[in-house]
Amino acid sequence: MAAAEPDSKPFFSLESYHVSEELGFILADPLQELPPYYQPWMDIALRVPELVHSHELRFHVNKMPQLSSQFLQKHRELRLAHLALSMMTMGYMWQEGENNTVKMLPHNLAVPFWEVSQRLGLPPILTHADAVLANWRKKDPEGPFDMENLEVLVSLPGGDSTRGFFLVTLLVEMAAVPALRNIPTVINGVRCGDAETVARALEVISQSLQDMTDKLKLMQVYVEPSVFYGIMRIYLSGWKDNPCMPKGLVYEGVQDEPMEYSGGSAAQSSLLHCFDELLGVKHEAKSGAFLTRMRNYMPPAHKLLTQDISLQPSLKRFVQQQASERLNQAFQHCVTKLLALRSYHINVVSRFITVPAARARQLRNQNQELEGEMISRAPTALEERGTGGSGIMIFLKTVRDQTKGTLLPETSQ
Ligand code: HEM
């Protein structure tokens, strides 16, 4: 059969999902300033690392004026407000480490944070959509989208490593854009039975997955494991299944009962959710439930995209029905690249969490506070659960193994 020209428009397109052709899920041109009325928020948000360091952030937040969120109008204003309020919240919660936690977020922060979150359909906590997707600017607007020319807007303690962590993750998002662009081509190609077009689009997706892995490799260049483990990680932690805050957090002026929210993680990035749905990766019950829950931490339009991809005719079945060697190979290649990305990610987690955690335990046992002070003082509650520890490895390996299970059975030739 002659191959039709690839055409993603007639049926399935990314247009209605707030996904840009150039930037994918990344927010285009994030605002750097809010209307002047909100200056008290920005004044504190931009100083979070410094105020946490001097143990003054809670003091400054407590005397911040109660501002109404009603003067925020545009989507990008709301995104910057969410970013600023969420960074302040993380600093406020973890200013004194895991020991001296507070049970309540004060109303002057909690109420506007809640309102802005409601309007965006995001939870009232720092998410990947804040720290990565809406937290960048180009130093030279005409310059390239690379490490040297990018800067974060708002940061957390951890200096260059924190900047590196957010920006490398942003580069991974950017590397995925060609893959995202080709998702509609695959879906529409399957719908019209066009094996060649589907194969070609899958080849682009494979390359893009490889590029994502290559960008992920920059993590070890720009992020210091002891800083990540000993300093940064706690500021990304949430108040769900967290022994430091077993009941969650009361948002004063919003609700008397405490509420539980997970911390920020790239598990909240819509990328792998989309690729899993496209390729038909079936997750095991427990890890699948976690990943599904993470979709509630995505901008609603992006969450909808992951769901709508899952409703499309099965790509894998299509590949199996077509007797096309190229299509078979393209599909296998894609799954293999996704598998390689997850395997490399496990490597990263080992380097940034498992190894420093073991070192911290060893140092604590030997009472060697001075040597590697940073990691030995790292929060212990996070070691075995949440954003760290062996539970994490079991989870990540289960997800990887399920990805492997998506490969087509070897055909005897
Ligand atoms: C220092 C760098 C990183 C560390 C230490 C790290 C750590 C983790 C941890 C502990 C989890 C388990 C779930 C959780 O606790 O939320 C996780 C999940 C995940 N991370 Fe990362 N991560 C890093 C960078 C990245 C980057 C740059 C990406 C790509 C955008 C990414 C993508 C994912 C995904 C998709 C999951 C969900 C599991 C899966 O689908 O395979 N991570 N990560």
Boltz pocket constraint, residues with backbone or C-beta under 6 A from the ligand:
constraints:
  - pocket:
      binder: B
      contacts: [[A, 165], [A, 168], [A, 169], [A, 172], [A, 173], [A, 216], [A, 219], [A, 223], [A, 228], [A, 263], [A, 264], [A, 265], [A, 266], [A, 267], [A, 268], [A, 269], [A, 272], [A, 342], [A, 345], [A, 348], [A, 349], [A, 352], [A, 353], [A, 386], [A, 387], [A, 388], [A, 392], [A, 395], [A, 396], [A, 399], [A, 400]]
      max_distance: 6.0
